[in-house]
C-alpha cells in the first residue's frame, strides 16, 4: 500500500498558506493546517483538512503541542513553513514572528525527533535589498544580501540560521511580489483604480516582477517532489514589467474607467509613510504605508534570476501577468470586494 504523505503547512490561514493547503490536498497528501487558536478558517473549508494548533512564539507551549501531535498522529513527511510577519509596529515584531518563530519550530522538531524529509521555508526576494540598480540586471543567488527593511533583515537572519544547520533538510523559496485571490495589498491598487486614481512611486525607471500564487505553489511542490537538498530559489514568472503594467492590466479588466495617474515624488512618499507608520504605531496598529514599505516602493530593480528554478525543478509558470490579473479581478467581483 502506498504511504499517504503527511504535510504540515504553517501559517495556513494566510493568503499563501491557504493555497498551499489546497495544493497539498490536490496532490493527494494528508494535509495539516498549522494555525493559531485565533486564526480564521475562512479559506480552509475543505473537509479533508486536518488541524494542528501551534504557538510558534512560545517554545515550551509549542513543544507540548508537538509532543501531543506525535503521540496521536506521528510526525510529518514534509513541512512548509509559511507562517510569518509581513507587517509589524517595530523591528522586534519581525524578529519574533519570523526569525524566533522559525528557530523555535526547528529546535522543537529536532529535539523531538520530528525532523521531516524536507523543511520548506518561504523567504522573500526582499532579503537582497536595492542591489543591481545601476545596470538593472537580475539579482542572483551568488549576490550578497543587503536588506534595508526590518522585514528583510528578519528573513535573511532566518535563512542564515537554517543554512548554519548541518544536515538539516531545508529548501528555501524567495518569491518576488505574490498576487492572487484573497491577497489584500494588491487589491488596494484595484480598489483605487476603480475609484479613478492610480498611484506611482517615483519618476525614475522601476523594473517589477511578479508571481501568481498558484504558480508559487506549483514551484514549491516541484521542490518537494524533486526532494532537493539545502537549496534556495528565486521565484517569479520569468518576466520583467514596467511599474505601470500591473495597473494598466487592472484598468483594462475593470472596463477602462477614466483614471488619473498620480506620480508621487519619493521625498513626499517618504514623509507620507513616516507619518502613517508612526501614527499607527502610537495607536497600537499596523499600517500599509510605513517606513519599511517606503523602502520597498523606492526600490527600482526587482529582477531576479530564476534559471536554477527552471533547470533544476523544471518550473514553467502557468500564469503570465495578463492571465493572473484577469483571474483576480474576476474573483474580487465574485466576492463583492469590488
Secondary structure, DSSP 4 states (H G I P E B T S, - for coil): -PPPPEEEEETTTSHHHHHHHHHHHHTT-EEEEEE-TT---TT---TT-EEEE--TT-HHHHHHHHHHHHHHH---SEEEE----S--SSHHHHIIIIIIHHHHHHHHHHHTT---SEEEEE--GGGG-S-STTTTPPB-TTSPP---SHHHHHHHHHHHHHHHSTT--EEEEEESEEE-TT-SHHHHHHHHHHTTEEEEE-SS--EE-EEEHHHHHHHHHHHHHHT--SEEEEE--S--EETTHHHHHHHHHTT----EEEEE-HHHHHHHHHHHHHHHHHTT---SSSHHHHHHHH--B--B--HHHHHHH----S--HHHHHHHHHHHHHHTT--
